């Protein structure tokens, strides 16, 4: 891929990440001994930063902020689930584009038409339709989160197997995305699905 286009793809992923701010229940920073330096540092970050959004977030029912433990949990989740999954999705998307030059050329044309030489903005996402389809198809083939664990809330039977309340089921996203019943030619990269 041409370097400016590759950089814009990374910019688009960052724009999408900035749009995913959904802070949940938050307690007061500074409750944990020795955290003063970290809280002071987080308080100095720009308002658009996700860390500041977490520090500022309030429970709509109680008005309370996140607890120190909740802030740490959110930070770990953002690091593991936010950055690693984004990097994985970008890597596979770039790999697939490198293997499909016609799709890559159409993508370059769309990015050039919509963005020109400027960096993407949140409002551009809807106008980058092929880009969205490329990301969706890439993540179908190579999902950054390839399985999900779910705890059963009540006893049930699934496919003839008894599942007890409290048992954990492991669902294969990778397998579901490659099931021929739902995806004709499931191994093929086809953003026009």
Backbone torsions as a table, in degrees:
resi	resn	phi	psi	omega
1	UNK	NA	147.0	175.2
2	UNK	-64.3	143.1	-175.0
3	UNK	-57.0	-48.5	-180.0
4	UNK	-59.4	-38.1	179.7
5	UNK	-67.0	-41.9	178.8
6	UNK	-61.3	-42.3	178.1
7	UNK	-62.9	-38.6	179.8
8	UNK	-68.7	-32.0	176.2
9	UNK	-63.7	-43.4	177.0
10	UNK	-63.9	-41.7	176.7
11	UNK	-58.3	-42.1	179.8
12	UNK	-61.6	-41.7	178.5
13	UNK	-62.5	-39.8	178.3
14	UNK	-66.3	-38.8	177.4
15	UNK	-60.9	-43.3	179.6
16	UNK	-64.6	-40.9	179.5
17	UNK	-62.4	-40.7	179.9
18	UNK	-63.9	-26.3	-179.8
19	UNK	-80.6	-7.5	-175.1
20	UNK	-99.1	43.1	179.6
21	UNK	-92.5	102.5	177.3
22	UNK	-129.6	67.6	-179.3
23	UNK	-58.1	141.0	179.7
24	UNK	-105.1	-157.4	-177.3
25	UNK	-53.8	128.5	-177.8
26	UNK	-118.3	171.7	151.0
27	UNK	-115.1	-172.2	-166.3
28	UNK	-94.6	129.0	173.1
29	UNK	-64.5	150.6	178.2
30	UNK	96.1	-1.8	-179.0
31	UNK	-73.6	-29.2	-176.1
32	UNK	-84.3	130.7	179.9
33	UNK	-60.1	136.8	176.4
34	UNK	85.2	5.3	-177.5
35	UNK	-96.1	4.3	-174.6
36	UNK	-58.2	-42.5	-179.4
37	UNK	-63.9	-43.3	180.0
38	UNK	-64.5	-45.8	180.0
39	UNK	-62.6	-41.3	178.4
40	UNK	-61.7	-43.1	178.6
41	UNK	-63.3	-47.1	-179.8
42	UNK	-61.8	-36.5	179.2
43	UNK	-67.7	-18.3	-179.5
44	UNK	-92.0	-6.7	-179.8
45	UNK	-71.7	154.7	179.4
46	UNK	-59.5	152.8	-178.5
47	UNK	-59.5	-28.5	-178.0
48	UNK	-77.6	-5.0	-177.4
49	UNK	-74.8	143.7	-178.3
50	UNK	-64.7	-34.0	178.8
51	UNK	-61.8	-42.6	179.2
52	UNK	-67.5	-36.7	177.5
53	UNK	-61.2	-39.4	177.8
54	UNK	-67.3	-41.0	178.5
55	UNK	-64.8	-34.4	-177.6
56	UNK	-84.6	-18.2	-173.9
57	UNK	-64.2	145.1	179.1
58	UNK	-132.7	144.3	174.9
59	UNK	-66.9	126.4	-177.3
60	UNK	-63.7	-24.9	-178.3
61	UNK	-87.0	-39.7	-173.9
62	UNK	-108.0	-18.9	-176.7
63	UNK	77.7	3.2	-178.5
64	UNK	-79.9	150.9	175.9
65	UNK	-85.8	171.4	176.7
66	UNK	-65.3	144.6	173.3
67	UNK	-71.1	163.6	178.2
68	UNK	-58.3	-42.8	179.5
69	UNK	-62.1	-42.1	179.2
70	UNK	-64.9	-39.5	176.5
71	UNK	-60.2	-44.4	178.5
72	UNK	-63.8	-42.8	178.8
73	UNK	-62.1	-43.9	178.5
74	UNK	-62.1	-41.3	178.9
75	UNK	-62.6	-44.6	178.0
76	UNK	-63.2	-41.4	179.6
77	UNK	-64.5	-45.2	178.5
78	UNK	-60.3	-41.7	-179.3
79	UNK	-65.5	-51.4	-176.5
80	UNK	-72.8	-49.4	-174.6
81	UNK	-85.5	-29.7	-177.0
82	UNK	-84.2	-53.6	-173.9
83	UNK	-83.0	-43.7	-179.3
84	UNK	-64.1	-43.7	-179.2
85	UNK	-67.5	-37.5	177.6
86	UNK	-64.4	-45.2	179.3
87	UNK	-62.4	-41.1	178.7
88	UNK	-64.1	-45.4	179.2
89	UNK	-61.6	-43.4	178.5
90	UNK	-63.9	-43.2	-179.0
91	UNK	-60.9	-47.3	179.6
92	UNK	-67.6	-37.2	178.6
93	UNK	-63.5	-45.8	178.3
94	UNK	-63.4	-39.7	177.1
95	UNK	-60.7	-48.4	-178.9
96	UNK	-62.9	-40.7	177.3
97	UNK	-63.6	-36.0	178.5
98	UNK	-67.2	-25.0	-179.8
99	UNK	-91.2	-9.4	-177.2
100	UNK	-131.3	78.7	-173.7
101	UNK	-60.5	-32.1	179.4
102	UNK	-67.3	-41.2	178.2
103	UNK	-67.6	-40.6	178.5
104	UNK	-61.4	-40.9	179.6
105	UNK	-64.9	-41.6	178.3
106	UNK	-65.2	-38.0	178.1
107	UNK	-64.9	-45.1	177.2
108	UNK	-57.0	-43.4	-179.3
109	UNK	-62.6	-42.8	179.2
110	UNK	-63.7	-47.1	-179.3
111	UNK	-61.5	-43.7	178.7
112	UNK	-62.6	-41.6	-178.8
113	UNK	-66.9	-43.9	-175.2
114	UNK	-80.8	-42.5	-172.8
115	UNK	-101.7	-25.5	-172.1
116	UNK	62.2	-126.0	-179.4
117	UNK	-104.3	2.4	-176.1
118	UNK	-89.1	162.0	176.5
119	UNK	-73.8	150.1	-179.2
120	UNK	-71.1	152.9	175.0
121	UNK	-121.4	164.4	-179.3
122	UNK	-54.2	-39.8	-177.5
123	UNK	-64.6	-21.6	-178.1
124	UNK	-75.1	-21.9	-173.9
125	UNK	-54.3	-46.3	-177.9
126	UNK	-64.3	-30.3	-178.7
127	UNK	-83.0	-12.6	178.6
128	UNK	-96.9	65.5	-172.9
129	UNK	-64.2	-47.9	179.0
130	UNK	-62.0	-40.4	178.6
131	UNK	-57.8	-44.2	177.8
132	UNK	-62.1	-42.3	179.0
133	UNK	-66.5	-37.3	177.7
134	UNK	-63.5	-47.1	178.0
135	UNK	-60.6	-45.5	-178.7
136	UNK	-61.0	-44.6	-178.8
137	UNK	-69.3	-38.4	177.2
138	UNK	-61.9	-43.6	-179.6
139	UNK	-74.2	-21.8	172.6
140	UNK	-68.0	-47.0	-178.9
141	UNK	-71.1	-40.1	-176.0
142	UNK	-132.1	72.4	-177.0
143	UNK	-64.3	130.1	178.0
144	UNK	-59.5	-32.7	173.6
145	UNK	-112.2	102.2	-170.4
146	UNK	-90.1	-8.6	172.7
147	UNK	-150.7	158.6	-178.5
148	UNK	-133.8	135.4	174.3
149	UNK	-97.5	137.5	178.2
150	UNK	-136.3	135.3	178.7
151	UNK	-92.9	129.4	-178.6
152	UNK	-74.4	128.8	-178.9
153	UNK	-84.0	-21.6	177.5
154	UNK	-149.7	159.1	-179.9
155	UNK	-62.4	145.1	-177.6
156	UNK	-157.5	172.7	173.5
157	UNK	-125.5	131.1	-178.9
158	UNK	-133.5	118.3	-179.7
159	UNK	58.4	32.5	-180.0
160	UNK	84.5	-0.8	179.6
161	UNK	-103.7	132.8	178.4
162	UNK	-77.9	131.8	177.8
163	UNK	-119.4	122.8	-178.8
164	UNK	-85.1	152.9	174.5
165	UNK	-57.6	134.8	178.2
166	UNK	91.2	-13.8	177.5
167	UNK	-73.9	152.9	-179.9
168	UNK	-102.3	130.3	173.8
169	UNK	-101.5	139.5	175.3
170	UNK	-107.6	116.1	-177.4
171	UNK	-100.4	130.3	-178.9
172	UNK	-91.1	102.7	175.6
173	UNK	-65.2	-43.3	179.4
174	UNK	-55.6	-47.4	179.7
175	UNK	-66.2	-42.7	180.0
176	UNK	-62.2	-36.7	-178.7
177	UNK	-75.2	-7.9	-179.7
178	UNK	-119.0	21.3	179.2
179	UNK	-84.6	116.9	-176.8
180	UNK	-58.9	-26.9	177.9
181	UNK	-58.6	-34.1	-175.6
182	UNK	-105.2	-24.0	-175.6
183	UNK	-130.2	96.0	175.8
184	UNK	-56.8	137.6	-176.9
185	UNK	48.7	62.1	-171.1
186	UNK	-62.5	-22.0	-178.9
187	UNK	-83.9	-10.3	-175.4
188	UNK	-86.2	138.0	174.8
189	UNK	-83.0	111.1	-176.0
190	UNK	-142.3	90.2	-179.5
191	UNK	-64.5	-9.4	179.8
192	UNK	-90.3	8.8	178.4
193	UNK	-57.0	NA	NA
